[in-house]
């Protein structure tokens, strides 16, 4: 058997968008992913189906797995021929013990590859609006560990303090204009005292950035003289980066990620109920805004096996005048049916094409190279029939491939102006297996700030999943959470269940929904 390779991959500091392209590609190809708590859990979505996920999480003073055991896991898995990705917070060679893991691979003749990452030493200050260098404030920076290794060689453990006395603080205090301490929270008092003893003025600005780049980011600032009191009063715990130097003052002007005025969604936990296949678009948009999306898919898009109706319709395309797509979900099964009938986009030459909204039009273009002839100004069935470009469809044949269960508005209204409409089921939506108990717990504990609904089916299945109609306590909890609907139809489905949406998007698209939620926070919750 050939030995596999160990890839030491930097996950970046938290924000999942900060992984490198190379790192993401390796996650997608690995047989085994070994990860810890500083890597964002959503990065595991890149794992290929069936990949083995091994959590070796550590936090200061609590080790799920000791370093020698982690080394062994990496080497053993590789020796059994597996491709192993060791996903490490930040950069693998910045206090990540990646050097030791690489050495252990080398000793055991296991090939390794290092994929550097965005280190929290620079990124956490950056997300706090603190550039580590600045023309007017600092021309150098040093990255320093808050405490030395102890006898067991476990960086981050409590015994580490014993080694403090042996450190050369005179050297550390002058190591750069900006000093950045990692793993420094527990030793903060030691650090600030020694720096002052070694020539740094007590008025030197200091910032602590906890969970930097995450939606939970928390920043406190003070000076070498005051920061210890401020940190304990505000309950700063690891992981946090401590930044010492004049650059800290720039935060007053450069604060951005955690600035609630310009980023009203920062830190908000927002429930995403769409299908997993589609959730990532909304979740990613929310993450860019600094929100913390909680993905709980209430629907799953399933193909219809042996779809004879769609197949027949596709082979008779030349008999249709219009083809109407009311969801992105219909495009894929339609394209597949074309291919199965040995046809391609040319079979659509005689048809005009309508798409319900920009996302569907975009999918048609990408998947089939087709430009829709008609997209209504707002992505809702009412608007599609109202703005339909021909008001007399006498004798026209319209093909409508769509969900197995859907409203009759379009066939009815187009039929009323003369069209012969063939409704063909192209896919079905079902309720996926989900951890309903976990969602109930989050709702009851008031841990969610907004619940989003992007279709009536997400409302029905949400209510079903948590058994809302039967549970008064849960009803009360849900009533206290603002609900956001993508449009009037979804909003009215919410009302059917006695739930009243606080937010109804005026543009019925994902960006429109996110904009509406931002607007809600701008006006309602300063
Ligand atoms: N290799 C990592 C550092 C690992 S040591 C890197 O390059 O970022 C662990 C320490 O890193 C923590 O104790 C904390 O000081 C710092 N750290 C890691 N992620 C952080 C984050 N998101 N915010 C603040 N500090 C972080």
Boltz pocket constraint, residues with backbone or C-beta under 6 A from the ligand:
constraints:
  - pocket:
      binder: B
      contacts: [[A, 13], [A, 14], [A, 38], [A, 88], [A, 89], [A, 90], [A, 91], [A, 92], [A, 93], [A, 94], [A, 95], [A, 96], [A, 118], [A, 119], [A, 120], [A, 121], [A, 124], [A, 181], [A, 182], [A, 183], [A, 184], [A, 209], [A, 210], [A, 211], [A, 212], [A, 213], [A, 214], [A, 238], [A, 239], [A, 240], [A, 241]]
      max_distance: 6.0
